[in-house]
Amino acid sequence: FKEKTGQELQLEIRDPGEGMFDRVRIEQVVTNLLTNALRYGDNKPVFASLDKKENKILIQVKDLGIGIPRDQQSIIFERFERGG
């Protein structure tokens, strides 16, 4: 990955779990999270993990960029919204 983008992506799969999911939606969400982390991560490493917590699957993506202003954090997951 680093050879193509110049950025480091670290992936940790602790427990992938099993379940029935909408593959297209999950792919869309993960792609958006990773794309945003790579775009706004200030060319620093991006960390992604997958784990099973009780009866849920937890996907986390973390970058070391500037972050999202606190006053915008409550709206970024609303339809058609983005931080600025």
HUVENKA-V481632 format. One record per residue. N is the residue number from 0. SS is DSSP state (H for helix, E for strand, C for the rest). PSI is psi in degrees with one decimal (999 if undefined). D_LAST is the distance of its C-alpha to the last C-alpha in Angstrom with 1 decimal. Layout:
# HUVENKA-V481632
N;SS;PSI;D_LAST  N;SS;PSI;D_LAST
This chain:
# HUVENKA-V481632
0;C;-44.1;27.4  1;H;-34.1;27.0  2;H;-33.4;29.4  3;H;-38.0;27.3  4;H;-19.6;23.7  5;C;-2.6;24.5  6;C;151.3;22.6  7;C;132.0;24.5  8;E;118.3;24.1  9;E;124.3;26.2  10;E;130.9;27.3  11;E;120.8;29.5  12;E;106.4;31.3  13;C;-54.3;33.1  14;C;106.1;34.5  15;C;-20.7;33.3  16;C;-179.1;35.2  17;C;155.9;36.3  18;C;179.2;35.5  19;C;118.6;34.9  20;C;157.5;31.4  21;C;99.8;29.8  22;H;-41.7;29.5  23;H;-43.6;27.3  24;H;-43.0;24.7  25;H;-43.9;24.8  26;H;-40.6;24.5  27;H;-45.4;21.4  28;H;-48.1;19.7  29;H;-42.2;20.8  30;H;-44.5;19.9  31;H;-43.2;16.3  32;H;-46.4;16.0  33;H;-41.5;17.8  34;H;-46.0;16.0  35;H;-42.2;12.5  36;H;-41.1;14.4  37;H;-38.0;16.1  38;H;-42.9;13.3  39;H;9.4;11.1  40;C;10.7;14.3  41;C;34.7;15.1  42;C;24.9;18.4  43;C;166.0;19.7  44;C;148.6;21.6  45;E;137.5;20.2  46;E;131.8;22.3  47;E;143.5;23.2  48;E;155.4;25.9  49;E;129.0;27.9  50;E;160.4;30.3  51;E;125.1;32.3  52;E;110.8;32.2  53;C;-117.1;35.1  54;C;26.9;34.8  55;E;153.9;31.1  56;E;129.6;29.4  57;E;119.6;26.5  58;E;125.1;24.0  59;E;139.0;21.7  60;E;129.9;19.3  61;E;135.7;18.2  62;E;172.1;16.7  63;C;29.9;16.8  64;C;-160.9;13.5  65;C;-17.9;11.3  66;C;-179.9;10.4  67;C;128.0;8.0  68;C;139.2;8.3  69;H;-37.4;11.4  70;H;-11.4;10.7  71;H;-9.4;8.2  72;C;-30.0;10.6  73;C;-15.7;13.1  74;C;-11.5;11.3  75;C;-18.9;9.9  76;C;6.2;13.4  77;C;154.3;14.2  78;C;131.5;15.1  79;C;19.9;12.8  80;C;154.3;9.6  81;C;152.9;6.5  82;C;161.2;3.8  83;C;999;0.0
